[in-house]
Structures are given as structure tokens and as C-alpha cells.
Amino acid sequence: MKKLLFLLLLMPVLAWAQSPFDGTWKVDLSKAKLPKKPDEYLLKDGMYECKTCKPEIKVKADGQMQPVSGHPYMDMMMVKVVDDKHVETASTKAGKAAGKDSMTVSDDGNTLTEAWTYYGNPTGGPVSGVDTYTRVGKAPTGANAISGSWREAKVDVATADALIFSFKSGGDSLSYSTPTGQSYSAKLDGKDVPYVGDPGTTSVSLKRIGDSIEETDKRDGKAISVAKMTVSADGKTMTIEVDDKLHDTKATYIALKQ
């Protein structure tokens, strides 16, 4: 999802003889270029804050579920302090489990490991993984060790289905689907169509720019991310450049043809 949205001219929409995007793909996270902008947390004086969450989160760290607003994936959140380097969180939406996290800081204070599980996909069951972060900003005096600024260094998704997606072309349109229940079918004309299976994305639009496809995801009419997808000449790899408008970050992912 790249920043060329307002700079590139839309090329004429011509059907490929055989679309290079067609087929099933799997993201290889070992080849990812992760966002450089750090995440920022503060846990001090009994309060937990996620300062880079959109919108920001601020709740009591008392182990009890509390309401949070403006977040499509949850409406209640719990934060439990296990000790000065270990914090657990959980969330629900409409009374059902939405997710859980276990955050652990290394003894030297420079590495944060976040083991997470997400329950909100329409199909395929829970998705889990482990994210590893490197400290780039110190914790304030008297704060829990998870506090400070952290840059994502590694992502490991244990649930293979969460890394798989498929495309199928038809004339000037492209259909997308995943084993976990996300899907859309859109023409390459830049017009919004419904995005199914993700409460954080309500619509999507596609444009063809040269040999690439640009996907814009929106939430309630506002662009939250733009992706530029390009398939290699040999048809074996897809490069996905992501411009996350919501969090003001950029990343690049590589998917392999299955």
C-alpha cells in the first residue's frame, strides 16, 4: 500500500491475456521490511496507555474488563500486570472473545516479545503469532518495563492460513479471498466495493497502474491503507508495498506463488 496514490496516472484498464495475479499466494514474513515508526506504551501509576493506537487507548491496569471506544475489533479491554516485566491483556467485542496478548520484556530491558491471539476471523478459527520489538525509547522512571518506544524487528505468525490469499481475475475485475474469511470482488476502475470479513475495513477499490494493481482500503469512507502489488516477471513472487494511512507507517511484504 504505497504513497503514489496522488502522483501516478491511472493507465488504461486492459485485460491481461492471463492475469499474473491469479492463483494462491503465501506471505513469506522472513522477507518483510517492517515499519520503522515505533509503537509507544506507558504503564504507570495503575494506568495503561497505548499512545500509538488509533484511537489511543487508556485504561486501568487492574485486571478488569473496561469499555474502549472507536476500535472496530473490540469494545472491552483488560490489562493485568503480572510483574514489572510481564503484562497480559485481553479484549472482547459484543460479549465474545476478540483477542489476547502476553507482553514480556527481556532481562536487559531492550527486547519486547508479544505473543498474541486473534479470535475475530469469520472462518478458520483463532490466529496466533509472536511479534518481537527492539527498544528505541526508554521507559519513564517508575513505569513498568513495557513502557517506552519499541520498533518491530520480527513477525512470526504460527497460523499458516493467516498468510494465504487467492486472486481470480475476470475481464476487468479481480476477486480476492482468504481461508480466514476475508473477500472482495472489484473492477479495476477505482470504485469502492464492500470488503467482507474484516470489521476494520468496510470497502476497497482497485486501480491498474502499468503492470501493478493499487488497492485502497477504507473504513467508513476514509482511506486507511494503500497497497501497490506487483508480480515478478517469472510469476513466482508478488511484492506488496503498504502505506498504512491510519498509523502513518510503511512496510513491504513478499508473497510466493503456491
Secondary structure as GFF3:
##gff-version 3
##sequence-region A 1 258
A	DSSP	three_ten_helix	3	6	.	.	.	ID=ss1
A	DSSP	beta_strand	23	27	.	.	.	ID=ss2
A	DSSP	three_ten_helix	29	31	.	.	.	ID=ss3
A	DSSP	beta_strand	39	44	.	.	.	ID=ss4
A	DSSP	beta_strand	47	50	.	.	.	ID=ss5
A	DSSP	beta_strand	57	60	.	.	.	ID=ss6
A	DSSP	beta_strand	66	67	.	.	.	ID=ss7
A	DSSP	beta_strand	76	83	.	.	.	ID=ss8
A	DSSP	beta_strand	86	93	.	.	.	ID=ss9
A	DSSP	beta_strand	96	105	.	.	.	ID=ss10
A	DSSP	beta_strand	111	118	.	.	.	ID=ss11
A	DSSP	beta_strand	127	137	.	.	.	ID=ss12
A	DSSP	beta_strand	148	157	.	.	.	ID=ss13
A	DSSP	three_ten_helix	160	163	.	.	.	ID=ss14
A	DSSP	beta_strand	164	170	.	.	.	ID=ss15
A	DSSP	beta_strand	173	177	.	.	.	ID=ss16
A	DSSP	beta_strand	183	187	.	.	.	ID=ss17
A	DSSP	beta_strand	193	194	.	.	.	ID=ss18
A	DSSP	beta_strand	203	209	.	.	.	ID=ss19
A	DSSP	beta_strand	212	219	.	.	.	ID=ss20
A	DSSP	beta_strand	222	231	.	.	.	ID=ss21
A	DSSP	beta_strand	237	244	.	.	.	ID=ss22
A	DSSP	beta_strand	249	257	.	.	.	ID=ss23
###
